């Protein structure tokens, strides 16, 4: 396609309940939407998962919007016959900003594949019509509240429970959930870099609770610390923030810093880079799963397509819409047993509902044309 116009729009969706991690507390999800239009009438949507503040990653929402408007879109306007695989090479000379790049790649994928009548899952190589999913449980106000929340999600049918942890909220919550819900519950813990290597002895006590994995305890660049912890613990170590590209995934596997990888398309620069990480991890016999960034309906649908690939053997953080939002900008994603259906329509398989889009839009949309620099 040849992109002739784009629109940037910020939407704000209130969360049903506050979501707290070691990085902070969210009460709403603000997302940046990217819509591209082609010369032949093609149209596609992308979602940027950058957060309001640069805590999870160096990117933040307003900065991503600026980078997309001023730098990424003008480069793509200049490509006369743009294929999804050509997005990353066209932007390679612009350093960093993977979440911004992932959003425009997603929009191009949606536009091109919709025009071809091809679902994203089929394009990526997905083999499943539905994927098993888990749910992420934030740091609660107390242990009783935690048990009530976990009970609600287990009763709903989720295949896996992930507990957010931090110093002072780790051993006791994990122990209590394990003892209450039994050994049959697939249980994981996610630290979001809240610990240091000096905490290794303390973290090793989590081995007593039969976790499927412990996710990202240390800083993103500390492969050595993770490798030492992995050698010390029986619990598999999973990396999230450390995995920013296929190259980073290769380095982590070679360093024995992890035996499981969380793949988030926004964090690694897009769905095609995410597929490369899946392929190399599968070749190394390292299981992967699809992480979540509180995506709204667009990103959630695309993540389901990615999670349909054969190497995604663990339930991902792709919860039903009702887990986080009373209403989304797309038709709701619904849980069926312990799984969610992979969209079968062309492109990402969903589009915004016009009235919902207007309801949740925060501020005027920004139109970008091929004469904008």
DOTI-438961 format. One record per residue (C-alpha): residue number from 1; residue in three letters; x, y, z. Coordinates in steps of 0.02 Angstrom, whole numbers. Each point is the difference from the previous one (the first is absolute). Example, Ala and Ser with C-alpha at 12.3 -4.5 7.8 and 13.67 -1.06 7.14 Angstrom:
<pts>
@k->1; r->Ala; u->615; v->-225; w->390
@k->2; r->Ser; u->69; v->172; w->-33
</pts>
This chain:
<pts>
@k->1; r->Unk; u->0; v->0; w->0
@k->2; r->Unk; u->47; v->183; w->-12
@k->3; r->Unk; u->-50; v->94; w->157
@k->4; r->Unk; u->-77; v->168; w->-40
@k->5; r->Unk; u->-74; v->48; w->168
@k->6; r->Unk; u->2; v->-50; w->183
@k->7; r->Unk; u->-93; v->48; w->157
@k->8; r->Unk; u->61; v->-5; w->180
@k->9; r->Unk; u->-131; v->-10; w->136
@k->10; r->Unk; u->17; v->-22; w->188
@k->11; r->Unk; u->-137; v->-94; w->89
@k->12; r->Unk; u->-24; v->-19; w->189
@k->13; r->Unk; u->-94; v->-149; w->71
@k->14; r->Unk; u->-33; v->-10; w->187
@k->15; r->Unk; u->54; v->-163; w->81
@k->16; r->Unk; u->-131; v->-94; w->100
@k->17; r->Unk; u->120; v->-8; w->147
@k->18; r->Unk; u->171; v->80; w->29
@k->19; r->Unk; u->144; v->-107; w->-62
@k->20; r->Unk; u->155; v->10; w->109
@k->21; r->Unk; u->173; v->-71; w->-35
@k->22; r->Unk; u->171; v->38; w->73
@k->23; r->Unk; u->11; v->140; w->-129
@k->24; r->Unk; u->-157; v->94; w->53
@k->25; r->Unk; u->-190; v->1; w->-6
@k->26; r->Unk; u->-112; v->27; w->-152
@k->27; r->Unk; u->-183; v->51; w->9
@k->28; r->Unk; u->-26; v->26; w->-186
@k->29; r->Unk; u->81; v->-59; w->-160
@k->30; r->Unk; u->50; v->136; w->-121
@k->31; r->Unk; u->46; v->-71; w->-170
@k->32; r->Unk; u->62; v->81; w->-159
@k->33; r->Unk; u->-88; v->-60; w->-157
@k->34; r->Unk; u->78; v->14; w->-172
@k->35; r->Unk; u->-110; v->-10; w->-155
@k->36; r->Unk; u->82; v->-3; w->-171
@k->37; r->Unk; u->-85; v->22; w->-169
@k->38; r->Unk; u->72; v->-56; w->-166
@k->39; r->Unk; u->-12; v->71; w->-175
@k->40; r->Unk; u->-116; v->-142; w->-52
@k->41; r->Unk; u->-117; v->24; w->147
@k->42; r->Unk; u->85; v->-123; w->119
@k->43; r->Unk; u->-24; v->37; w->184
@k->44; r->Unk; u->81; v->-75; w->154
@k->45; r->Unk; u->8; v->28; w->186
@k->46; r->Unk; u->144; v->-16; w->123
@k->47; r->Unk; u->11; v->20; w->188
@k->48; r->Unk; u->151; v->70; w->91
@k->49; r->Unk; u->22; v->-79; w->171
@k->50; r->Unk; u->117; v->132; w->74
@k->51; r->Unk; u->-59; v->57; w->171
@k->52; r->Unk; u->-24; v->178; w->64
@k->53; r->Unk; u->166; v->-3; w->93
@k->54; r->Unk; u->168; v->-80; w->-46
@k->55; r->Unk; u->-1; v->-129; w->140
@k->56; r->Unk; u->-20; v->-168; w->-87
@k->57; r->Unk; u->105; v->59; w->-146
@k->58; r->Unk; u->86; v->163; w->-55
@k->59; r->Unk; u->-147; v->38; w->-115
@k->60; r->Unk; u->-153; v->98; w->53
@k->61; r->Unk; u->-163; v->38; w->-88
@k->62; r->Unk; u->22; v->182; w->-50
@k->63; r->Unk; u->179; v->-32; w->-53
@k->64; r->Unk; u->-55; v->-146; w->-109
@k->65; r->Unk; u->-131; v->110; w->-84
@k->66; r->Unk; u->131; v->131; w->-37
@k->67; r->Unk; u->123; v->-127; w->-72
@k->68; r->Unk; u->-134; v->-79; w->-109
@k->69; r->Unk; u->-60; v->168; w->-66
@k->70; r->Unk; u->168; v->83; w->-28
@k->71; r->Unk; u->113; v->-144; w->-49
@k->72; r->Unk; u->-81; v->-168; w->-35
@k->73; r->Unk; u->-146; v->46; w->-110
@k->74; r->Unk; u->101; v->116; w->-115
@k->75; r->Unk; u->123; v->-143; w->-31
@k->76; r->Unk; u->-141; v->-118; w->-44
@k->77; r->Unk; u->-87; v->128; w->-111
@k->78; r->Unk; u->159; v->-1; w->-105
@k->79; r->Unk; u->-12; v->-187; w->-36
@k->80; r->Unk; u->-101; v->-20; w->-162
@k->81; r->Unk; u->-44; v->-185; w->22
@k->82; r->Unk; u->0; v->-37; w->186
@k->83; r->Unk; u->-16; v->-180; w->57
@k->84; r->Unk; u->-13; v->-44; w->187
@k->85; r->Unk; u->172; v->-81; w->-8
@k->86; r->Unk; u->70; v->165; w->-64
@k->87; r->Unk; u->-55; v->105; w->148
@k->88; r->Unk; u->143; v->-47; w->117
@k->89; r->Unk; u->137; v->23; w->-133
@k->90; r->Unk; u->-72; v->169; w->-48
@k->91; r->Unk; u->11; v->57; w->181
@k->92; r->Unk; u->161; v->-89; w->50
@k->93; r->Unk; u->107; v->158; w->-6
@k->94; r->Unk; u->-110; v->77; w->136
@k->95; r->Unk; u->66; v->-66; w->164
@k->96; r->Unk; u->-112; v->-73; w->134
@k->97; r->Unk; u->-186; v->35; w->20
@k->98; r->Unk; u->-58; v->-181; w->-26
@k->99; r->Unk; u->-177; v->33; w->65
@k->100; r->Unk; u->-25; v->143; w->-122
@k->101; r->Unk; u->70; v->-106; w->-142
@k->102; r->Unk; u->-109; v->-148; w->49
@k->103; r->Unk; u->-156; v->108; w->-9
@k->104; r->Unk; u->31; v->58; w->-178
@k->105; r->Unk; u->51; v->-175; w->-54
@k->106; r->Unk; u->-163; v->-67; w->72
@k->107; r->Unk; u->-100; v->130; w->-97
@k->108; r->Unk; u->89; v->-46; w->-162
@k->109; r->Unk; u->-26; v->-185; w->34
@k->110; r->Unk; u->-185; v->30; w->29
@k->111; r->Unk; u->-20; v->105; w->-158
@k->112; r->Unk; u->97; v->-115; w->-117
@k->113; r->Unk; u->-70; v->-163; w->67
@k->114; r->Unk; u->-178; v->67; w->2
@k->115; r->Unk; u->20; v->48; w->-183
@k->116; r->Unk; u->63; v->-176; w->-36
@k->117; r->Unk; u->-139; v->-82; w->101
@k->118; r->Unk; u->130; v->-88; w->109
@k->119; r->Unk; u->-13; v->-15; w->190
@k->120; r->Unk; u->153; v->53; w->101
@k->121; r->Unk; u->10; v->-171; w->84
@k->122; r->Unk; u->14; v->-87; w->-169
@k->123; r->Unk; u->130; v->125; w->-60
@k->124; r->Unk; u->107; v->-28; w->155
@k->125; r->Unk; u->-16; v->-189; w->-9
@k->126; r->Unk; u->-127; v->-31; w->138
@k->127; r->Unk; u->-62; v->-178; w->20
@k->128; r->Unk; u->-136; v->19; w->132
@k->129; r->Unk; u->-179; v->62; w->-11
@k->130; r->Unk; u->-1; v->43; w->185
@k->131; r->Unk; u->134; v->27; w->132
@k->132; r->Unk; u->4; v->-38; w->186
@k->133; r->Unk; u->16; v->158; w->103
@k->134; r->Unk; u->46; v->53; w->175
@k->135; r->Unk; u->-30; v->153; w->105
@k->136; r->Unk; u->117; v->120; w->88
@k->137; r->Unk; u->-46; v->47; w->179
@k->138; r->Unk; u->70; v->164; w->64
@k->139; r->Unk; u->66; v->34; w->174
@k->140; r->Unk; u->-153; v->1; w->112
@k->141; r->Unk; u->-49; v->107; w->148
@k->142; r->Unk; u->7; v->-154; w->112
@k->143; r->Unk; u->4; v->-189; w->1
@k->144; r->Unk; u->-189; v->-21; w->11
@k->145; r->Unk; u->-23; v->113; w->-150
@k->146; r->Unk; u->131; v->-100; w->-95
@k->147; r->Unk; u->-87; v->-165; w->35
@k->148; r->Unk; u->-168; v->72; w->-54
@k->149; r->Unk; u->77; v->61; w->-164
@k->150; r->Unk; u->88; v->-165; w->-37
@k->151; r->Unk; u->-158; v->-97; w->41
@k->152; r->Unk; u->-100; v->105; w->-122
@k->153; r->Unk; u->124; v->-32; w->-141
@k->154; r->Unk; u->18; v->-185; w->37
@k->155; r->Unk; u->-189; v->-17; w->1
@k->156; r->Unk; u->-7; v->90; w->-168
@k->157; r->Unk; u->109; v->-136; w->-74
@k->158; r->Unk; u->170; v->81; w->-28
@k->159; r->Unk; u->137; v->-128; w->-32
@k->160; r->Unk; u->134; v->89; w->100
@k->161; r->Unk; u->14; v->129; w->139
@k->162; r->Unk; u->146; v->122; w->2
@k->163; r->Unk; u->34; v->94; w->162
@k->164; r->Unk; u->91; v->166; w->-4
@k->165; r->Unk; u->128; v->5; w->139
@k->166; r->Unk; u->122; v->122; w->79
@k->167; r->Unk; u->107; v->2; w->159
@k->168; r->Unk; u->-119; v->-18; w->146
@k->169; r->Unk; u->-136; v->-76; w->-110
@k->170; r->Unk; u->67; v->-165; w->-63
@k->171; r->Unk; u->20; v->-157; w->107
@k->172; r->Unk; u->-160; v->17; w->101
@k->173; r->Unk; u->-117; v->40; w->-144
@k->174; r->Unk; u->73; v->-140; w->-107
@k->175; r->Unk; u->-9; v->-124; w->145
@k->176; r->Unk; u->-179; v->46; w->40
@k->177; r->Unk; u->-60; v->-13; w->-179
@k->178; r->Unk; u->87; v->-168; w->-23
@k->179; r->Unk; u->-70; v->-72; w->161
@k->180; r->Unk; u->-175; v->66; w->-34
@k->181; r->Unk; u->-17; v->-55; w->-180
@k->182; r->Unk; u->110; v->-154; w->1
@k->183; r->Unk; u->140; v->-75; w->-101
@k->184; r->Unk; u->-107; v->-13; w->-157
@k->185; r->Unk; u->-4; v->188; w->-28
@k->186; r->Unk; u->128; v->61; w->-127
@k->187; r->Unk; u->78; v->143; w->99
@k->188; r->Unk; u->137; v->123; w->-48
@k->189; r->Unk; u->77; v->155; w->79
@k->190; r->Unk; u->57; v->160; w->-85
@k->191; r->Unk; u->119; v->122; w->84
@k->192; r->Unk; u->16; v->131; w->-137
@k->193; r->Unk; u->185; v->27; w->47
@k->194; r->Unk; u->-39; v->39; w->183
@k->195; r->Unk; u->145; v->-103; w->73
@k->196; r->Unk; u->189; v->-1; w->-2
@k->197; r->Unk; u->123; v->-147; w->-7
@k->198; r->Unk; u->25; v->21; w->187
@k->199; r->Unk; u->-178; v->-63; w->19
@k->200; r->Unk; u->39; v->-167; w->-83
@k->201; r->Unk; u->-7; v->-99; w->162
@k->202; r->Unk; u->-168; v->74; w->42
@k->203; r->Unk; u->-70; v->-32; w->-174
@k->204; r->Unk; u->60; v->-180; w->6
@k->205; r->Unk; u->-129; v->-29; w->138
@k->206; r->Unk; u->-133; v->12; w->-136
@k->207; r->Unk; u->56; v->-173; w->-57
@k->208; r->Unk; u->-110; v->-71; w->139
@k->209; r->Unk; u->-159; v->52; w->-89
@k->210; r->Unk; u->13; v->-89; w->-168
@k->211; r->Unk; u->-3; v->153; w->-112
@k->212; r->Unk; u->-3; v->-28; w->-188
@k->213; r->Unk; u->121; v->145; w->-14
@k->214; r->Unk; u->70; v->155; w->84
@k->215; r->Unk; u->-3; v->148; w->-117
@k->216; r->Unk; u->131; v->139; w->-13
@k->217; r->Unk; u->63; v->18; w->179
@k->218; r->Unk; u->151; v->110; w->-43
@k->219; r->Unk; u->43; v->148; w->-111
@k->220; r->Unk; u->-21; v->-24; w->-188
@k->221; r->Unk; u->187; v->6; w->-37
@k->222; r->Unk; u->51; v->-122; w->137
@k->223; r->Unk; u->15; v->-162; w->-96
@k->224; r->Unk; u->139; v->-58; w->115
@k->225; r->Unk; u->-106; v->23; w->155
@k->226; r->Unk; u->-145; v->-93; w->-79
@k->227; r->Unk; u->116; v->-141; w->-55
@k->228; r->Unk; u->66; v->-20; w->177
@k->229; r->Unk; u->-176; v->-1; w->70
@k->230; r->Unk; u->-55; v->-127; w->-131
@k->231; r->Unk; u->141; v->-115; w->52
@k->232; r->Unk; u->-51; v->18; w->182
@k->233; r->Unk; u->-189; v->-24; w->-15
@k->234; r->Unk; u->-106; v->-147; w->-54
@k->235; r->Unk; u->-134; v->123; w->-59
@k->236; r->Unk; u->26; v->45; w->-184
@k->237; r->Unk; u->53; v->180; w->-29
@k->238; r->Unk; u->-97; v->96; w->-133
@k->239; r->Unk; u->60; v->162; w->-76
@k->240; r->Unk; u->-114; v->142; w->-55
@k->241; r->Unk; u->77; v->174; w->5
@k->242; r->Unk; u->170; v->-72; w->-49
@k->243; r->Unk; u->-65; v->-65; w->-167
@k->244; r->Unk; u->-4; v->151; w->-114
@k->245; r->Unk; u->44; v->-89; w->-163
@k->246; r->Unk; u->45; v->-167; w->-77
@k->247; r->Unk; u->182; v->43; w->31
@k->248; r->Unk; u->-35; v->29; w->185
@k->249; r->Unk; u->-96; v->-163; w->10
@k->250; r->Unk; u->147; v->-93; w->-77
@k->251; r->Unk; u->120; v->79; w->126
@k->252; r->Unk; u->-113; v->-46; w->146
@k->253; r->Unk; u->-17; v->-181; w->-56
@k->254; r->Unk; u->187; v->-18; w->-28
@k->255; r->Unk; u->35; v->75; w->171
@k->256; r->Unk; u->-121; v->-124; w->80
@k->257; r->Unk; u->-87; v->150; w->77
@k->258; r->Unk; u->-172; v->-73; w->-33
@k->259; r->Unk; u->-90; v->-158; w->-50
@k->260; r->Unk; u->-164; v->86; w->-46
@k->261; r->Unk; u->-32; v->161; w->-100
@k->262; r->Unk; u->-144; v->122; w->10
@k->263; r->Unk; u->-28; v->78; w->-172
@k->264; r->Unk; u->-85; v->169; w->-9
@k->265; r->Unk; u->-11; v->66; w->-178
@k->266; r->Unk; u->6; v->182; w->53
@k->267; r->Unk; u->155; v->-25; w->105
@k->268; r->Unk; u->97; v->-86; w->-141
@k->269; r->Unk; u->-49; v->117; w->-142
@k->270; r->Unk; u->-145; v->-91; w->-82
@k->271; r->Unk; u->-83; v->-163; w->-45
@k->272; r->Unk; u->129; v->-52; w->-128
@k->273; r->Unk; u->143; v->17; w->125
@k->274; r->Unk; u->-110; v->-92; w->126
@k->275; r->Unk; u->-16; v->-142; w->-126
@k->276; r->Unk; u->190; v->-5; w->-20
@k->277; r->Unk; u->19; v->-17; w->189
@k->278; r->Unk; u->-129; v->-139; w->-1
@k->279; r->Unk; u->94; v->-91; w->-137
@k->280; r->Unk; u->171; v->8; w->81
@k->281; r->Unk; u->-70; v->-47; w->171
@k->282; r->Unk; u->-90; v->-148; w->-74
@k->283; r->Unk; u->162; v->-56; w->-84
@k->284; r->Unk; u->85; v->10; w->170
@k->285; r->Unk; u->-143; v->-95; w->84
@k->286; r->Unk; u->-44; v->153; w->107
@k->287; r->Unk; u->-187; v->22; w->30
@k->288; r->Unk; u->-76; v->171; w->-30
@k->289; r->Unk; u->-162; v->86; w->46
@k->290; r->Unk; u->-83; v->163; w->-49
@k->291; r->Unk; u->7; v->136; w->131
@k->292; r->Unk; u->-123; v->141; w->20
@k->293; r->Unk; u->7; v->189; w->18
@k->294; r->Unk; u->-183; v->30; w->46
@k->295; r->Unk; u->-37; v->8; w->-186
@k->296; r->Unk; u->-169; v->55; w->-60
@k->297; r->Unk; u->-93; v->-98; w->-134
@k->298; r->Unk; u->116; v->35; w->-146
@k->299; r->Unk; u->160; v->-57; w->85
@k->300; r->Unk; u->-90; v->-142; w->87
@k->301; r->Unk; u->-60; v->-70; w->-168
@k->302; r->Unk; u->173; v->11; w->-77
@k->303; r->Unk; u->78; v->-84; w->153
@k->304; r->Unk; u->-122; v->-145; w->-19
@k->305; r->Unk; u->60; v->-22; w->-179
@k->306; r->Unk; u->181; v->-5; w->59
@k->307; r->Unk; u->-39; v->-122; w->141
@k->308; r->Unk; u->-73; v->-121; w->-129
@k->309; r->Unk; u->178; v->-44; w->-55
@k->310; r->Unk; u->55; v->-175; w->53
@k->311; r->Unk; u->141; v->52; w->117
@k->312; r->Unk; u->-118; v->94; w->117
@k->313; r->Unk; u->-25; v->-146; w->117
@k->314; r->Unk; u->-41; v->95; w->160
@k->315; r->Unk; u->-160; v->101; w->30
@k->316; r->Unk; u->26; v->184; w->-38
@k->317; r->Unk; u->-59; v->161; w->81
@k->318; r->Unk; u->-141; v->26; w->-125
@k->319; r->Unk; u->-147; v->10; w->118
@k->320; r->Unk; u->-180; v->29; w->-49
@k->321; r->Unk; u->-59; v->179; w->-18
@k->322; r->Unk; u->-103; v->-18; w->160
@k->323; r->Unk; u->160; v->-27; w->100
@k->324; r->Unk; u->48; v->183; w->-19
@k->325; r->Unk; u->-134; v->102; w->-89
@k->326; r->Unk; u->-188; v->24; w->12
@k->327; r->Unk; u->2; v->47; w->-183
@k->328; r->Unk; u->135; v->-3; w->-134
@k->329; r->Unk; u->12; v->93; w->-166
@k->330; r->Unk; u->-23; v->-166; w->-92
@k->331; r->Unk; u->-120; v->-145; w->25
@k->332; r->Unk; u->46; v->-85; w->165
@k->333; r->Unk; u->125; v->-142; w->9
@k->334; r->Unk; u->-83; v->-143; w->95
@k->335; r->Unk; u->66; v->-149; w->96
@k->336; r->Unk; u->-60; v->-171; w->-57
@k->337; r->Unk; u->50; v->-128; w->131
@k->338; r->Unk; u->184; v->38; w->27
@k->339; r->Unk; u->27; v->68; w->-176
@k->340; r->Unk; u->-38; v->144; w->-118
@k->341; r->Unk; u->-35; v->-19; w->-185
@k->342; r->Unk; u->128; v->65; w->-124
@k->343; r->Unk; u->-79; v->132; w->-115
@k->344; r->Unk; u->-40; v->-75; w->-170
@k->345; r->Unk; u->-35; v->159; w->-97
@k->346; r->Unk; u->128; v->80; w->-116
@k->347; r->Unk; u->138; v->106; w->75
@k->348; r->Unk; u->-7; v->7; w->189
@k->349; r->Unk; u->-181; v->-53; w->-14
@k->350; r->Unk; u->-82; v->142; w->97
@k->351; r->Unk; u->-40; v->184; w->-28
@k->352; r->Unk; u->-49; v->138; w->122
@k->353; r->Unk; u->-184; v->31; w->28
@k->354; r->Unk; u->-28; v->182; w->-51
@k->355; r->Unk; u->-103; v->51; w->151
@k->356; r->Unk; u->121; v->-81; w->123
@k->357; r->Unk; u->146; v->81; w->-90
@k->358; r->Unk; u->-77; v->172; w->22
@k->359; r->Unk; u->-49; v->-34; w->180
@k->360; r->Unk; u->176; v->-45; w->54
@k->361; r->Unk; u->100; v->121; w->-108
@k->362; r->Unk; u->104; v->117; w->109
@k->363; r->Unk; u->40; v->158; w->-97
@k->364; r->Unk; u->-11; v->39; w->-185
@k->365; r->Unk; u->71; v->-129; w->-122
@k->366; r->Unk; u->156; v->53; w->-96
@k->367; r->Unk; u->-3; v->-20; w->-189
@k->368; r->Unk; u->169; v->-31; w->-86
@k->369; r->Unk; u->18; v->9; w->-188
@k->370; r->Unk; u->144; v->-36; w->-117
@k->371; r->Unk; u->49; v->183; w->-8
@k->372; r->Unk; u->23; v->11; w->190
@k->373; r->Unk; u->180; v->10; w->63
</pts>
